[in-house]
Amino acid sequence: MHARRRRIDLPHATLSALEWRPSTESGPPVLLLHGGGADSAALSWGEVGPALADAGHRVFAPDHPGFGQSPSAAWTLTQENLVRHVGELVDALELSDYAIAGLSLGGGMTIGHLFDRPAGARTAVLLGCYGVMPRLADGPLGRVTHLASFLLLRSGLLAAMTRSYARNASAMERGLRDLVRDPRARTPELVDAVAVEAANGTGLATFGQWQRDQVQWNRLRTVYTERLPSIRTPTLFVHGTRDSGVPLARIEKASELLPDAALLTVPEAGHWVQRDRPDLVIPAMIEHLRRSDDAATARP
């Protein structure tokens, strides 16, 4: 199934978005939010979107402002701006009784949206989710690792290192090994697509704005953990056991805090979990959407 690319005009930005339409719409519409860095709607959701459409869902996957084919917004990329952006996007698409899913940065946007509009989404899926840990790393060296990352970010060295990395195909492939652990999923086509996005897009620079907003010297500015029990939306967490960015223990705790949550632990998968193991992740997402649809139908 081929995606249709469409333009979405918002008060603060113009977005480019992919849309998959089912032959028969039998489930709620789904909004998919991609991650940060050299990511885009096509890179994160190119396999997921058509599969969800085949299951009867109309699917929207926008490029965030400054990522993919979307120009930058008039404002700086902060967590608060991104959460407000999701609400404006939902309004522009005229979504009601919808499902929402987000990867990493998009997962944090999803959580923020669930707080912002608690009666909006029918159900949610959080993959490799941001916003549930106080620092960039756990463990004995977690504080040191976080401080070192802060200094690299504030000095500009991290941006310079990232630009150099983006121009080196071998380095790009090595970096993807942490995100996509299965070498069969880490195809030459995927490596090339990420390299093109990194070299030609503005996502890395845009993501740097968000990082400077979020990474303080001793902690991350946005940590949603204490507020999670207030989320009543049925939520599926999806997380790889070899995710080096977000420890599985943080996601296990988060899933326990939500009143209505399930956790799919994906063996040997990395942070880009739906690219690593689509054979497990996509069916789980479809089943979660089906259950939420059944539950909504059963309500009086």
Salt bridges, closest charged atoms under 4 A:
ASP9 OD1 - ARG7 NE 2.92
GLU19 OE1 - ARG4 NH1 2.88
GLU19 OE1 - ARG6 NH1 3.25
GLU19 OE2 - ARG21 NE 2.83
GLU19 OE2 - ARG58 NE 2.55
GLU47 OE2 - ARG275 NH2 3.91
ASP63 OD2 - ARG5 NH1 3.29
GLU80 OE1 - ARG221 NH2 2.93
GLU88 OE1 - HIS12 ND1 2.36
ASP91 OD1 - ARG117 NH1 2.71
ASP97 OD2 - ARG122 NH2 2.33
ASP138 OD2 - ARG250 NE 2.98
GLU173 OE1 - ARG177 NH2 2.86
GLU173 OE2 - ARG186 NE 3.07
ASP178 OD1 - ARG181 NH1 3.57
ASP182 OD2 - ARG184 NH2 3.02
ASP213 OD1 - ARG221 NH2 2.68
ASP243 OD2 - HIS239 NE2 3.39
ASP243 OD2 - HIS271 ND1 2.74
GLU268 OE1 - ARG242 NH1 3.54
ASP279 OD2 - ARG277 NH2 2.79
GLU287 OE2 - ARG290 NH2 2.49
GLU287 OE2 - ARG291 NE 3.03
ASP293 OD1 - ARG122 NH1 2.63
ASP294 OD2 - ARG290 NH1 2.51
